[in-house]
Amino acid sequence: MAALDSSPHLVAAAQPQPAPAGGGPLQPLLMPLCRLFEALAMVMLVVATGAIMVEVVARGMFQAGLPAVGEVARYAGLALIFLAVPLLLAHDSHVKVDMFHRMARGRAFRALSMFNELANLAFCVFFLVSCWWFMQRAGRFSTPALQMPNTWYYMPAIAGMVLTTLVALDRVAAMVLGRIAPPVEDSPC
């Protein structure tokens, strides 16, 4: 068992790698925006929780359905998710599969890092383009209960993905500039 624990591959894989990119040229401008979006996301968490509790009490105690309150909960949940994503990406805390990336060294590590950052950026761009196409049709309609225009309903998702795209672009710029560093750790998100 001791021989297995000292295997160089296991020891190397267990050691944390630096984040693929960090400290891009836009980071001083983006981090305050990411923090603002995080604060808005926390407000939306409170709104979603409150709306869900109101709906549970209304259904459980008064047998009353409140479609508008359910819609507020869905809106707040959508906003919570998309407003938190930019800071998670900026801190390299987003969901990722990095088994091969953690085992790579040297040029392979740099190539995988660049591929990952470009894939993140491509996803963000595809998301925004798809959202644009979707909103061309859906933007003319309103939500059923609140009668909120879909453009405003999906605005937190759009704003969150625009900022996420800028963060992803900044991370790619950091890679191009050769700044492979851990993400900024102002405080845990």
C-alpha positions in Angstrom: 0.0 0.0 0.0 2.9 2.4 0.8 4.3 1.8 -2.7 0.9 2.8 -4.2 0.8 6.0 -2.3 4.2 7.1 -3.5 3.5 6.6 -7.2 4.6 9.8 -9.0 1.4 9.9 -11.1 -0.8 9.8 -8.0 1.2 12.3 -6.1 1.4 14.7 -9.2 -2.4 14.3 -9.8 -3.2 15.0 -6.2 -1.3 18.3 -6.1 -3.4 21.3 -7.1 -2.5 22.8 -10.4 -2.5 26.6 -11.0 -5.7 27.8 -12.7 -5.4 27.8 -16.5 -5.7 31.6 -16.7 -6.0 34.5 -14.4 -5.1 38.1 -14.2 -6.1 39.1 -17.7 -6.1 42.8 -18.7 -9.8 43.2 -18.1 -9.7 41.7 -14.6 -9.6 45.0 -12.7 -12.8 46.1 -14.5 -14.6 42.8 -14.4 -14.1 41.7 -10.8 -16.2 44.6 -9.3 -19.0 43.7 -11.8 -18.7 40.0 -10.9 -19.0 41.0 -7.2 -22.1 43.2 -8.0 -23.7 40.3 -9.9 -22.9 38.0 -6.9 -24.7 40.5 -4.6 -27.7 40.6 -6.9 -27.7 36.8 -7.0 -27.8 36.6 -3.2 -30.8 39.0 -3.3 -32.4 36.7 -5.8 -31.8 33.7 -3.5 -33.7 35.5 -0.8 -36.5 36.4 -3.2 -36.7 32.8 -4.5 -36.8 31.3 -1.0 -39.4 33.8 0.1 -41.6 33.2 -2.9 -41.4 29.4 -2.5 -42.3 29.7 1.2 -45.3 31.9 0.4 -46.5 29.5 -2.3 -46.1 26.5 0.1 -48.1 28.2 2.8 -50.8 29.4 0.4 -51.2 25.9 -1.0 -50.8 24.0 2.3 -52.9 26.2 4.5 -55.3 28.0 2.2 -55.5 25.6 -0.8 -54.8 28.6 -3.0 -52.5 28.5 -6.0 -50.6 31.7 -6.6 -49.2 31.5 -10.2 -47.6 35.0 -10.0 -45.7 34.0 -6.9 -44.5 30.8 -8.6 -43.4 32.9 -11.6 -41.4 35.2 -9.3 -39.7 32.2 -7.8 -38.7 30.9 -11.3 -37.5 34.4 -12.3 -35.4 34.7 -9.1 -34.0 31.2 -9.6 -33.0 31.9 -13.2 -31.4 35.2 -12.1 -29.6 33.5 -9.2 -27.9 30.9 -11.5 -26.9 33.2 -14.3 -25.7 36.1 -12.1 -23.4 33.9 -10.1 -21.7 32.2 -13.1 -19.3 35.1 -14.0 -17.7 35.1 -10.6 -17.4 31.3 -10.5 -15.6 31.4 -13.9 -13.4 34.3 -12.7 -12.4 32.2 -9.7 -12.0 29.0 -11.7 -14.7 27.5 -9.5 -17.1 26.5 -12.2 -18.1 22.9 -12.8 -15.4 21.2 -14.9 -14.0 17.8 -15.7 -10.2 18.2 -15.3 -8.9 14.6 -14.9 -6.6 14.8 -17.9 -5.8 18.4 -17.4 -4.5 17.8 -13.8 -2.2 15.0 -15.1 -0.7 17.1 -17.9 2.6 18.8 -17.7 4.5 21.4 -19.8 3.2 21.9 -23.3 0.4 19.5 -22.9 -0.9 21.4 -19.8 -0.6 24.7 -21.7 -2.4 23.3 -24.8 -5.2 21.8 -22.7 -5.5 25.0 -20.8 -5.9 27.0 -24.0 -8.3 24.5 -25.4 -10.4 24.7 -22.2 -10.5 28.5 -22.2 -11.4 28.7 -25.9 -14.1 26.1 -25.4 -15.6 28.2 -22.5 -15.5 31.3 -24.7 -17.0 29.5 -27.6 -19.8 28.2 -25.4 -20.5 31.7 -24.1 -20.6 33.1 -27.7 -22.9 30.3 -28.9 -25.2 30.9 -25.9 -25.5 34.6 -26.6 -26.1 34.0 -30.4 -28.7 31.4 -29.6 -30.3 33.7 -27.1 -30.5 36.4 -29.7 -32.2 34.1 -32.1 -34.6 32.9 -29.4 -35.5 36.4 -28.3 -36.3 37.4 -31.8 -39.4 35.1 -31.5 -40.0 34.9 -27.7 -39.3 38.6 -27.0 -42.7 39.6 -28.4 -44.6 37.6 -25.7 -45.1 38.1 -22.0 -45.1 35.7 -19.1 -48.5 34.3 -18.3 -49.0 35.4 -14.7 -47.0 38.6 -14.3 -47.4 39.7 -17.9 -43.7 40.6 -17.8 -42.2 40.9 -21.3 -39.9 37.9 -22.0 -37.1 40.3 -22.8 -37.1 41.5 -19.2 -37.8 38.0 -17.8 -34.6 36.7 -19.5 -32.5 39.8 -18.9 -30.6 38.4 -15.9 -29.6 35.4 -18.0 -28.5 37.6 -20.8 -26.6 40.0 -18.5 -24.9 37.1 -16.7 -23.8 35.5 -19.9 -22.5 38.8 -21.3 -20.3 39.2 -18.2 -19.4 35.5 -18.3 -18.3 36.0 -22.0 -16.1 39.0 -21.0 -14.6 36.9 -18.2 -13.9 34.1 -20.6 -12.4 36.5 -23.1 -10.2 37.9 -20.3 -9.1 34.4 -19.4 -8.1 33.7 -23.0 -6.2 37.0 -23.1 -4.4 36.0 -19.9 -3.4 32.7 -21.6 -2.2 34.6 -24.7 -0.2 37.0 -22.6 1.4 34.0 -20.7 -0.2 34.8 -17.4 -0.9 31.4 -15.9 -1.8 32.2 -12.4 -4.3 31.2 -9.7 -7.5 33.2 -9.8 -8.0 36.2 -7.6 -9.1 35.1 -4.2 -10.7 38.2 -2.7 -13.1 36.2 -0.7 -14.9 32.9 -1.1 -17.9 33.0 -3.4 
